[in-house]
Amino acid sequence: MALPEGMRARLRLPAIAAPMFLVSGPDLALAACRAGIIGSLPANNARSIDILESWFARLNSELPADAPPWAVNIMVHKTYLRMQEEVDLAIKYRAPIVITALGSPKAIVDQIHSYGGLVFADVNSVAFAEKAAATGVDGLVLVSAGAGGHTGQISGFAFAPAVRSFFNGTIILAGGIGTGQAVRAAELLGADLAYIGTRFIASEESMAVPRYKEMLISATAEDIILSAALTGVPANWLRGSLIEAGYDPKNMPEKAPMNIGKVEEAAKRWRDVWSAGQGVGAIQSIEPVAAIIEQLVSEYRAAVSR
């Protein structure tokens, strides 16, 4: 297994607080790093490049050198209009980790490697994992069935071992991971890190609106609806938010055309319909990120000692 040298020693828990659209900002990323895991945010959560630059500057100035690294998620789909501007800022601020999504990482791998940054690529199938690995990425985020937002169809139990059979880099497993026991299970499957998203949506530092957080507390895995009707890519959505937005969860529209376009256009599609993964049942209350990670660490250590 292949975590970059020295990274594991900086982590209290082998995990990344996953970047979530309209949820993860600098407050959540900083809190995650301070509590002992890798913190991240999507670049397109910043409504302007100037705001994104201020976020990068804050992450670099407020985190000590021995803290876990921070990561930024950049969409590399051909329709995303701000991609290169975001990459240029990642280079300027020497983002430790860049996580690509919705496309091939090929165009940016050499750019990020030029200053020593790491590139992790989101993939949702073994075929895409093979293609991404061939571009020279340092890690693969395996988006498995049950993940919030844009999700995969393969069980993590099959996905991680399949990719480990041909990839020696860092493997990050995503999909329904909301407890310390699940983090340990990811390791046993061959992953180096676990991707934890949904569990942090209801954190105090999250950018999610209060109604979103409240809905998560009462939701279970049965309330997660898979549909490509909103973004053109299969994604998991909260049943309650679909109903409140006027959709019938039992009769969702056909797949929408995929066109990411501008940041503000993507935000409109996600503003009132909220995503979550199948690990939503682990959320019992709105808590600080530090408290959530403390519980995860306790659960993880108990699982390791069994």
SVG drawing of the C-alpha trace seen along z (x, -y; Angstrom):
<svg xmlns="http://www.w3.org/2000/svg" viewBox="-44 -38 52 47">
<polyline fill="none" stroke="black" stroke-width="0.4" points="0.0,0.0 1.2,-3.4 0.5,-6.5 3.1,-9.2 6.0,-9.1 5.2,-10.7 1.5,-11.4 0.1,-8.6 2.1,-9.9 0.3,-13.2 -3.2,-11.6 -5.1,-10.5 -7.4,-8.6 -6.7,-7.4 -9.4,-9.5 -10.3,-12.5 -13.2,-14.8 -14.6,-14.6 -15.2,-17.7 -18.9,-18.4 -20.6,-20.9 -22.2,-23.8 -21.2,-22.1 -17.4,-22.1 -15.7,-25.4 -12.5,-26.6 -14.0,-26.3 -14.8,-22.6 -11.5,-21.9 -9.5,-23.6 -11.4,-22.0 -10.8,-18.6 -7.1,-19.1 -6.8,-20.4 -8.7,-17.4 -6.3,-15.0 -7.6,-14.0 -7.2,-15.5 -9.6,-18.4 -10.9,-19.3 -13.2,-21.6 -14.4,-21.8 -13.0,-24.8 -16.4,-25.6 -17.8,-26.3 -16.1,-29.6 -18.4,-31.8 -15.4,-33.7 -11.7,-33.1 -10.9,-35.9 -12.8,-34.1 -11.1,-30.9 -7.7,-32.6 -8.6,-33.9 -9.5,-30.4 -6.2,-28.9 -4.3,-31.7 -6.2,-31.1 -5.5,-27.3 -1.8,-27.9 -1.5,-30.5 -3.6,-28.9 -2.3,-25.3 1.0,-24.4 3.6,-22.5 2.9,-19.2 -0.9,-19.3 -2.5,-16.9 -2.5,-18.3 -5.4,-20.0 -7.0,-19.1 -9.0,-20.9 -11.4,-19.2 -11.4,-20.5 -13.9,-19.4 -12.1,-18.4 -15.1,-17.9 -14.8,-19.6 -17.9,-21.8 -16.5,-23.3 -15.5,-26.8 -13.3,-27.7 -11.0,-24.6 -7.7,-26.1 -8.1,-29.2 -8.6,-26.9 -5.6,-24.8 -3.5,-27.9 -4.4,-28.9 -3.6,-25.4 -0.2,-25.8 0.3,-29.3 -0.6,-28.2 1.0,-24.8 -2.1,-22.8 -0.8,-19.6 -3.5,-17.4 -5.7,-18.1 -8.7,-15.7 -10.1,-15.6 -13.7,-14.8 -16.0,-14.2 -13.3,-13.6 -9.8,-12.5 -7.0,-14.0 -4.5,-13.8 -4.5,-17.5 -3.5,-18.6 -1.3,-15.8 2.0,-17.3 1.0,-20.8 0.3,-19.7 3.4,-17.4 5.5,-20.4 5.6,-21.7 5.4,-18.4 1.6,-18.3 -0.4,-15.0 -3.2,-14.2 -6.0,-11.9 -8.7,-11.1 -12.3,-10.3 -13.4,-7.2 -16.6,-5.2 -15.7,-2.0 -12.7,0.3 -12.4,-0.8 -12.2,-4.4 -9.7,-3.5 -7.4,-1.8 -7.6,-4.9 -6.9,-7.3 -4.0,-5.2 -2.4,-5.3 -2.2,-9.1 0.2,-9.0 -2.0,-10.0 -0.8,-9.4 -4.1,-8.1 -7.6,-6.9 -10.8,-7.8 -13.0,-4.8 -16.6,-6.2 -18.6,-3.1 -22.3,-2.4 -23.8,-4.3 -21.7,-7.4 -23.4,-10.8 -23.6,-13.1 -22.3,-11.6 -22.0,-8.0 -20.8,-4.6 -22.6,-1.3 -19.9,1.1 -19.8,2.3 -16.6,1.2 -16.1,4.9 -15.4,5.6 -14.1,2.2 -11.1,1.8 -9.6,5.3 -10.0,5.1 -8.2,1.8 -5.5,2.8 -4.7,5.7 -3.2,3.3 -2.6,0.0 0.2,-0.5 -0.6,-4.1 -2.9,-5.5 -6.4,-4.1 -9.2,-6.1 -12.5,-4.3 -15.8,-6.2 -19.3,-5.1 -21.4,-4.8 -18.5,-5.3 -19.7,-7.1 -18.2,-5.3 -14.7,-4.4 -15.5,-0.7 -16.2,-1.5 -12.8,-3.3 -11.1,-0.2 -13.0,2.0 -11.8,-0.2 -8.2,0.6 -8.9,4.3 -10.3,4.2 -7.0,2.7 -7.6,-1.0 -5.1,-3.5 -7.7,-6.1 -11.5,-6.4 -13.5,-9.2 -16.1,-10.5 -18.6,-13.0 -22.2,-12.7 -21.2,-12.5 -19.8,-16.0 -22.7,-17.7 -24.5,-18.3 -21.3,-19.6 -21.3,-23.1 -18.6,-24.2 -20.5,-23.0 -21.9,-25.5 -25.1,-23.5 -28.3,-25.4 -30.0,-24.6 -33.0,-22.7 -30.5,-20.4 -28.8,-19.5 -32.1,-18.9 -33.3,-16.6 -30.1,-14.5 -30.7,-13.9 -34.0,-12.1 -32.9,-10.4 -31.9,-6.7 -30.5,-4.8 -34.1,-4.2 -34.3,-8.0 -31.5,-8.0 -32.8,-8.2 -30.5,-7.5 -31.2,-9.6 -29.5,-11.2 -32.4,-13.6 -30.8,-16.7 -27.2,-16.7 -27.0,-14.1 -24.9,-11.8 -26.3,-9.3 -26.3,-10.9 -27.8,-10.1 -30.3,-12.6 -32.3,-13.0 -35.9,-11.9 -37.3,-14.8 -35.5,-17.5 -36.7,-16.0 -40.3,-16.1 -39.9,-19.7 -38.5,-20.7 -41.5,-19.3 -40.2,-15.9 -41.8,-12.5 -39.1,-10.2 -41.0,-7.2 -41.2,-8.7 -38.1,-10.8 -37.6,-12.4 -35.2,-11.0 -31.5,-11.6 -30.7,-15.3 -28.1,-16.5 -24.7,-17.0 -23.4,-20.6 -21.6,-22.0 -20.9,-25.4 -20.5,-28.2 -20.3,-27.8 -23.5,-29.7 -25.4,-27.5 -24.3,-24.4 -25.3,-25.9 -28.8,-26.5 -29.3,-22.8 -28.0,-21.8 -29.4,-24.6 -32.8,-23.1 -32.2,-19.4 -29.7,-18.0 -27.4,-15.0 -26.4,-12.4 -24.9,-8.9 -26.2,-5.7 -24.2,-6.2 -26.6,-9.0 -27.9,-6.9 -24.8,-7.7 -25.9,-11.3 -27.7,-11.9 -27.1,-15.6 -25.4,-18.7 -21.9,-18.7 -18.5,-20.3 -16.1,-18.6 -13.7,-17.9 -16.4,-16.0 -17.3,-13.9 -13.7,-13.0 -13.1,-12.2 -15.9,-9.7 -14.6,-8.2 -11.2,-7.8 -12.6,-6.1 -14.6,-3.7 -11.6,-3.1 -9.2,-2.3 -11.8,0.1 -12.1,1.9 -8.3,2.1 -7.9,3.7 -10.4,6.5"/>
</svg>
